């Protein structure tokens, strides 16, 4: 199956939001704005597969639009989870013609169609293992703070899981909690689990 036709209204909204943030906008903030405009597919979700699909679809659309926007003079679209925005200085031809495997991945709509829940879980585990091996002291302190753990304590997996259960019950969106806070609690627990599992 081929990728669906681009929604011109969505393309206009994306361009407007990105241009309104000359310093760039995070993927999460961009999705939240799209969700408030009625694009339900970008509504934050706790389901890993749905989260992956929202992420993939957004990046797929942005990569498809990037060449057109460059031709219209908006600049080179930089696409990253933490920052999406236009780079307006000249990149030269070398920057435009080199092969980009990440762009190739997101432009292949088959990845969206074929990825299943177990694939997403495996990708997340691989990501957190790699992230944990590179986690610096500040990252670990931030994760402990998010889970309201003593920063000087030597933790066990039991300590981390106990505190995670306590906070996730308190902040779960189904119980009136905030989705952003709940996701940060999940991320912090993953970072600490991977670190203290070694």
N, C-alpha and C positions, 0 to 999 in steps of 0.2 A: 504494500500500500504506500502511495506517495504521501508526502506531507500535505496537510490541508492548506487551502488558500489563505493568504494573510488577510486578516481582518483590518481594513483600512482605518476604521475608527480606533481600534486598539493601537495601531501603528502611530496614529496622531497623538493619542494620549501618552504613549511611551516617549515620543519625541518631546512633547511639551514638558513632561515631568523631568526628563534627563536634562533638557536645556535650562530648566528652572534651578538646577543644582550644578553650577559650573565647577564646583570642587569635587563633584561626583556624589553618588548616592549608593547606599548599600543595597544588595539584592533584597534583603528582608524589608527595608523601608520602601523600596520600589514595589514589592509585592503587596505591602499593606495599602499603599495608595491605590494600586490597581483594584484591590479588593473593595475599597470604599467606593470605587467608581462602578461597581457591579460585576466585575470579572471574578466570579465565584471560584474559578479554578485556581486562583492565586490566594484564596483565603488560607491563613495559617492552619496547618493540620499537624496532629501528633502521629498520624499513621506514616511510617517510613516510606511506603510505596507512593502514597499520595504526595508526600513532601518531595520525593525524587521527581515525580512526574511534573509537579509545579515548577521545580527548579529547571528540569530539562526543557520544558516547553518555553519558559522565559528565555533561556539562553539560546535555544533554537531560533526563536523569533528575532532576538537581538542580532545574532550572527547573520540571519537572512537580510535584516534591514541595514546592517552596517555598511555594506558596499554602496547601497543607494544613498544613504545619508552622507557618506564621504563624497560621492559624486555631486551632491547638492551643496557641498561646501561647509557642512557642519563640523567636519573634522573626522579624525580616526576614532571610532568607538572602542574604548577600552572596556572589556567585559571581565569582571572578577567578582566573586561573592561579596567582597568587602567594599568594592568601588566600581560603579558603572558610570561612565561619563566620557565626554569628548576630549580628545587630545588635539589641540588646534595647531600646534607647531608642526612644521614640515618634517615628515618622517623619511622622505626620499623613496625612490623606487624599491630599494632593497627591502624596506620594511613592509612593502605592500605585496611583493611577489613570493616571499619565502613561504614554505609549506608550514602550516600550523596544525599539528595533530589534534589539538583541543578543539579548534574550530571545525575540523573534519568530523570529529566525534559528534558534536552537537548538531551539525547539519545533516547527519544521517538519522533520519526520523525512525528508522528501524530500531534504534536503541530505545526510543520511547515505547514502541509497541512491544518489544520482546522482553524488557526488563521486568522481573517478577519480584515479589516481596523478599524471597530468600537471597536474590542477587543483591538487593539493596542492603540487607542486613550484613552480608559478606563484605560489601564495599565499605560500609560504616565501620565494621570491625577492623578492616585493613587500615582505614584512615586513622582511627583512634590509636591503633598500635604504632603507626608511624608518627603521629602527632605526639604521643606520650614519650617516645624515645627522644624527641627533640624538645620536649617541654622544658622551659627554663624555670628558675626559682620563682620569678614573678607570676608566671602562668599557674604554677602549683599553688602559690599563696592566694591568687584570685579565685581559684577553684575551691580552696578551703573556705575562703570568706563567703562565697556564694552558698556553700552548704552549711555555713555557720559552725565551722569546726575550728578548734584551737590551732592557729598557724604553727605553733611550736611543738605540737603533739606528734608523736610517731603513731601513725594510723595503721589499722588493719583493715582488711576487706570487710570484716564484720562491722567495724565502726562506720565505714563509708556507707555500706548498704543500709544500716539501721537509720542513719541520719537522712539518707536519700528517701527511704520509705516515709519517714516522718514529714519531711518537707513536701514530697510529691503528693501526699494525701492532703496536705494543707493548701497547696497551690494548684491542684489539678483543675483544669478548666471546667470539667463536669461538675465540680463542687463550687463553682463560682470564682475560681482562681484565674490568674492572668496567664495567657498562653506564652508570652515572652519570658516571664519569670520561670514557668514550668520548663521551657526548653533550655534555659540557662542552667537550671538545676540538673537536668539530664546530661547536658554537655559537661558540667563540672564533675558529676559523678563518674562519667566515662573517663575523663582525664585522670582522675585520682585512682580509679580501678586499674587502669592500664599501668600507671606508675608504680603502685604498691603491689601489683601482681608479680613484679620482677623478683 
